[in-house]
């Protein structure tokens, strides 16, 4: 088993949080649940059977290369096979620098990346995974995304979305929305419109996602959890509000969360990893 995280090139680090690579063997099918993290992801899986489990229990086959839009609720996957997975993980505002699709149209959906990236790029990634050429893969993805980045002309919406995402990350407990719109020189309504297009949901929902991720980090660092203190620390109205919000994002209570087996998701709730959504300064 191998799980490795890689930093993107310096040119991309305001937009791409990290790359990760997973090489594992699932001798028996496994089921795991994944949670909103404020990131859009492009995932490539070779020699694996990956199925999303619907609310009715039906299995829906995932494409081998896919864009996973912003998540507003948890979803479950069933995986089996002997294969490899590679992921490009974008910051909340980052994916919109490489695609013109309004991000709110992708919420809780997956889309084959064949619709977004050239066929030869997807084939390059697949070949590198199959033959284990991971360093070549990282260099090639860096070069491809850098070329895509400079194809586009950035405007006010891009500048506002990047500034606002950083603002929320730094002020996730109690963001001053009036201060943010004044800094951007726009109205609250226009900020909302920009967020829906460039991030995927409203600024206030994004703040909820960030706060939830900060709570996960807090849980992973604290041996004893006091729910009342946690609610106060992270700006919830009270303990009941905290538990209700936590259940929205996980389908379980805080007390049960870390008791459950997470064969795949264990890599992404480790606060020390690049792929944990905790780095508000966009730096190493």
DAGI-V520986 format. One record per pair of residues at least 24 apart in sequence whose C-alpha atoms are under 10 Angstrom apart, sorted by the first residue. I is the first residue (numbers start at 1). J is the second residue. Records with the same first field share a line. If there is no record, write none. Layout:
I = J + J
This chain:
1 = 25 + 84
2 = 84
3 = 84 + 85 + 86 + 267
4 = 86 + 267 + 273 + 274 + 275
5 = 86 + 87 + 273 + 274 + 275
6 = 88 + 135 + 138 + 274 + 275
7 = 138 + 142 + 274 + 275 + 283 + 284
8 = 88 + 89 + 138 + 139 + 141 + 142 + 145
9 = 138 + 139 + 141 + 142 + 143 + 145 + 146
10 = 142 + 283
11 = 142 + 145 + 146 + 149
12 = 90 + 94 + 142 + 143 + 145 + 146 + 149
13 = 90 + 91 + 94 + 282 + 283 + 284
14 = 90 + 91 + 93 + 94 + 162 + 281 + 282 + 283
15 = 89 + 90 + 91 + 92 + 93 + 94 + 95 + 96 + 97 + 98 + 149 + 162 + 282
16 = 40 + 41 + 88 + 89 + 90 + 91 + 92 + 93 + 94 + 95 + 142 + 145 + 282
17 = 41 + 88 + 89 + 90 + 91 + 92 + 94 + 274 + 275 + 276 + 277 + 279 + 282 + 283
18 = 87 + 88 + 89 + 90 + 91 + 273 + 274 + 275 + 276
19 = 43 + 86 + 87 + 88 + 89 + 90 + 138 + 141 + 142 + 274 + 275
20 = 85 + 86 + 87 + 88 + 89 + 138 + 274 + 275
21 = 45 + 84 + 85 + 86 + 87 + 88 + 129 + 134 + 138
22 = 83 + 84 + 85 + 86 + 87 + 129 + 264 + 267
23 = 82 + 83 + 84 + 85 + 86 + 129 + 132
24 = 48 + 80 + 81 + 82 + 83 + 84 + 85 + 264
25 = 79 + 80 + 81 + 82 + 83 + 84
26 = 79 + 80 + 81 + 82 + 83 + 263
27 = 79 + 80 + 81 + 82
28 = 79 + 80 + 81
29 = 78 + 79 + 80 + 81
30 = 77 + 78 + 79 + 80 + 81 + 262 + 263 + 264
31 = 76 + 77 + 78 + 79 + 80 + 261 + 262 + 263 + 264
32 = 75 + 76 + 77 + 78 + 79 + 260 + 261 + 262 + 263 + 264 + 265 + 266
33 = 74 + 75 + 76 + 77 + 78 + 250 + 251 + 261 + 262 + 263 + 264 + 265
34 = 71 + 73 + 74 + 75 + 76 + 77 + 249 + 250 + 262 + 264 + 265 + 266 + 268 + 269
35 = 71 + 72 + 73 + 74 + 75 + 76 + 209 + 212 + 213 + 248 + 249 + 250 + 251 + 265 + 268 + 269
36 = 69 + 70 + 71 + 72 + 73 + 74 + 75 + 108 + 206 + 208 + 209 + 210 + 212 + 213 + 248 + 249 + 250
37 = 70 + 71 + 72 + 73 + 74 + 91 + 92 + 206 + 208 + 209 + 210 + 211 + 212 + 213 + 249 + 268 + 275 + 276 + 277 + 278
38 = 69 + 70 + 71 + 72 + 90 + 91 + 92 + 93 + 165 + 199 + 200 + 201 + 205 + 206 + 207 + 208 + 209 + 210 + 213 + 277
39 = 68 + 69 + 70 + 71 + 88 + 89 + 90 + 91 + 92 + 93 + 94 + 95 + 199 + 200 + 275 + 277
40 = 67 + 68 + 69 + 70 + 71 + 88 + 89 + 90 + 91 + 92 + 93 + 94 + 95 + 96 + 103 + 106 + 107 + 199 + 200
41 = 66 + 67 + 68 + 69 + 70 + 87 + 88 + 89 + 90 + 91 + 92 + 95 + 110
42 = 66 + 67 + 68 + 69 + 86 + 87 + 88 + 89 + 90 + 95 + 110 + 111 + 112 + 113
43 = 67 + 68 + 85 + 86 + 87 + 88 + 89 + 110 + 112 + 113
44 = 84 + 85 + 86 + 87 + 88 + 112 + 113 + 122 + 125 + 126 + 129
45 = 83 + 84 + 85 + 86 + 87 + 125 + 126 + 129 + 130
46 = 81 + 82 + 83 + 84 + 85 + 86 + 125 + 126 + 127 + 129 + 130
47 = 80 + 81 + 82 + 83 + 84 + 85 + 129 + 130
48 = 79 + 80 + 81 + 82 + 83 + 84 + 85
49 = 78 + 79 + 80 + 81 + 82 + 83
50 = 77 + 78 + 79 + 80 + 81
51 = 76 + 77 + 78 + 79 + 80
52 = 76 + 77 + 78 + 79 + 110
53 = 77 + 78
62 = 110 + 111 + 112
63 = 110 + 111 + 112 + 113 + 114
64 = 112 + 113 + 122 + 126
65 = 110 + 111 + 112 + 113 + 114 + 122 + 123 + 125 + 126
66 = 109 + 110 + 111 + 112 + 113 + 114 + 115 + 116
67 = 95 + 106 + 109 + 110 + 111 + 112 + 113 + 114 + 115 + 116
68 = 106 + 107 + 108 + 109 + 110 + 111 + 112 + 113
69 = 95 + 103 + 104 + 105 + 106 + 107 + 108 + 109 + 110 + 111 + 199 + 200
70 = 103 + 104 + 105 + 106 + 107 + 108 + 109 + 110 + 199 + 200 + 201 + 206
71 = 106 + 107 + 108 + 109 + 200 + 201 + 209 + 249
72 = 107 + 108 + 200 + 201 + 205 + 206 + 209 + 248 + 249
73 = 107 + 108 + 209 + 247 + 248 + 249 + 250 + 251
74 = 108 + 247 + 248 + 249 + 250 + 251
75 = 108 + 249 + 250 + 251
77 = 264
79 = 264
83 = 129 + 130
84 = 126 + 129 + 130 + 132
85 = 126 + 129 + 130
86 = 125 + 126 + 129 + 134 + 137 + 138
87 = 275
88 = 138 + 141 + 275
89 = 274 + 275
90 = 275
91 = 162 + 165 + 166 + 199 + 277 + 282
92 = 161 + 162 + 165 + 166 + 195 + 198 + 199 + 200 + 201 + 206
93 = 158 + 159 + 160 + 161 + 162 + 163 + 164 + 165 + 166 + 195 + 197 + 198 + 199 + 200
94 = 158 + 161 + 162 + 165 + 198 + 199
95 = 198 + 199
96 = 158 + 161 + 197 + 198 + 199 + 200
97 = 145 + 148 + 149 + 150 + 151 + 152 + 153 + 154 + 158 + 198
98 = 145 + 146 + 147 + 148 + 149 + 150 + 151 + 152
99 = 148 + 149 + 152 + 198
100 = 152 + 197 + 198
101 = 197 + 198
102 = 194 + 195 + 196 + 197 + 198 + 199 + 200
103 = 195 + 196 + 197 + 198 + 199 + 200 + 201
104 = 195 + 196 + 197 + 198 + 199 + 200 + 201 + 202
105 = 196 + 197 + 200 + 201
106 = 200
107 = 199 + 200 + 201
117 = 144 + 148
156 = 184 + 194
157 = 184 + 190 + 191 + 193 + 194 + 195 + 197 + 198
158 = 194 + 195 + 198
159 = 184
160 = 184 + 185 + 186 + 191 + 194 + 195 + 198
161 = 191 + 194 + 195 + 196 + 197 + 198 + 199 + 203
162 = 195 + 198 + 199
164 = 191 + 194 + 195 + 203
165 = 195 + 199 + 203 + 206 + 207 + 210 + 280
166 = 279 + 280 + 281 + 282
167 = 207 + 280
168 = 203 + 204 + 206 + 207 + 208 + 210 + 211 + 280
169 = 206 + 207 + 210 + 211 + 214 + 277 + 278 + 279 + 280 + 281
170 = 210 + 279 + 280 + 281
171 = 207 + 210 + 211 + 280
172 = 204 + 206 + 207 + 208 + 209 + 210 + 211 + 212 + 214 + 234 + 235
173 = 207 + 208 + 210 + 211 + 214 + 232 + 233 + 234 + 235 + 236
174 = 207 + 211 + 234 + 235 + 236
175 = 203 + 204 + 207
177 = 203 + 204
208 = 236 + 245 + 246 + 249
209 = 245 + 246 + 249 + 277
210 = 277 + 278 + 280
211 = 235 + 236 + 245 + 246
212 = 242 + 245 + 246 + 249 + 250
213 = 246 + 249 + 269 + 271 + 276 + 277 + 278
214 = 271 + 276 + 277 + 278
215 = 242 + 246 + 254
216 = 246 + 254 + 257 + 258 + 269 + 270 + 271 + 276 + 277 + 278
217 = 269 + 270 + 271 + 272 + 276 + 277 + 278
218 = 271
219 = 254 + 257 + 258 + 269 + 271
220 = 258 + 269 + 270 + 271 + 272
221 = 270 + 271 + 272
225 = 254 + 255
227 = 254 + 255
